[in-house]
Amino acid sequence: MRALPAAVAWLALAGAWLMEAGPHRVTGCVIRGDASIAAGADGAYAVRLEVRETCPDGDVLTALERCVARVAQPRVAIRCTVEHAGASGYLADSFRLEPRGPDLMVGRLTDSGHWDEPVTWRRAAPALLS
């Protein structure tokens, strides 16, 4: 197992993040999202995720997801449920992430359908470390 950078602030997960996954290896679609992460109960984090899936054929899907993030160092697992989707059939997203510093996480986006692609989460604004 690779050691994490000393700058990774596990308690600084809360805040605004930008997410991007894809392009999907078959469809060419890309999923981008804006996430807000807040400390929750029992060491978990509450996540609000607004996503927009855009495809080369012009299709655009949007969804609002509510998620729970759990930290099991050195990884972050995020499981979502769809609260509202602009199109029926949008499947809830899940993420397996590895922090690469206080402002960057990389990993995989999966759903119960056809997504299993690389994903990058970047902090919307640099973390304030004390």
N, C-alpha and C positions, 0 to 999 in steps of 0.2 A: 504494500500500500504506500502510495506517495504521500510525503509530508505536505501539509498545507502551508501556504505563506503565513508568516506570523501576523500579517496585517488583517487577516480574515477576522472580522468582528462578528461572532455568532449572534450576539444580542442586537446587532444593528441590521438584522434582516428586515425589520419594519421600514416602511417607506414606499416611495413610488418607483416602479420598475417598468421597463419596456421589454417586450418579448418578441422574438422573431424565430419562426421555424420554417424549414423548407429551403428550396422548393421540393415539393413532393416528387419522388423519383419516377412516378408514373404519370400523375396528372399535371405536374408543373405548378401546382397551387402553392401559395405562400400564406402562412398565418402570422399575423402581427397582432400584438395586444398591448394594452395599458393595464398594469396591475397595481393595486394598492394593498400593501401588507401591513397588518396590525397585530400586535401581541394579543393572544387569546388565552383561553383557559388550559390548564394542565400542560403548559409548555408548548402548546401548539400555536399556530398563527392563523388568523382569519385573512383570507385573500379574496378580493373582488377583482375579477378579470373581465375586461371588455375586449373581445376578439373580433378580427375582421379577416376573413379568408378570401383572397383574391386569386382568380385563376386566369390562365392565358386566354380562355374562350370568352372572357368578360364577366363570368359569374362572380358575384360577391355575396358572401354569407357573413352575417354578423350574429354575435351572441353575447349575452351577459352570463358569466359563471360565478358561482360562489364556491370557494375552495377552502381546504384545510391544508396547511403546510406543517410538516413535522421535520425536525432536524435530528438526524442520527449521524453525528460527525463521522466522516467528513462529507456526508451527503444531505440533501434536502429533497424530500418527497412531497409532491403537491397533488392532491386528488380533488377533482372538481365535480360539481353538478350544474347542469344547465338551468338557469333561472328564467331566461327568456332568450328565444332565438328568432331571428328574422325569417328563417326557413325551417319547416318541419324536418325532423330527422337529424339535426345537428347533434353530434355525439359529444359527451363531456370529455374534456381533456385531462390528461394526467402527465406529470413531469417527474423525471428522475434527474436531479441536478447535482453538480459538483462545483462548489465555489472555487474561483480562481483568484480571488481577492475580495475586498469589501464591496466592489461595484460590479462584479461580473460572475455569472454562473453559467455553466454550459452542461448539456446533457441531451436527453431524449424527450420528445413529446410523443405520447401514445394515446390512442383512444380504442374503443372496442370494435372499431371498423378497420380502416385501412391506413391510419397514420402511425408511423413509427420512424420518426425523422429527427435529425439533429436540431437542437434548439439552443438559442442564446438568450439569456436574461441580462440586461444592463440596467444599472440604477439610472433613473431619470435625472437625478442630480447627485453629485458625489456625496458619499456618506460622511456624516460628521462624527469623527472618532474623538473620544476624549482620553 
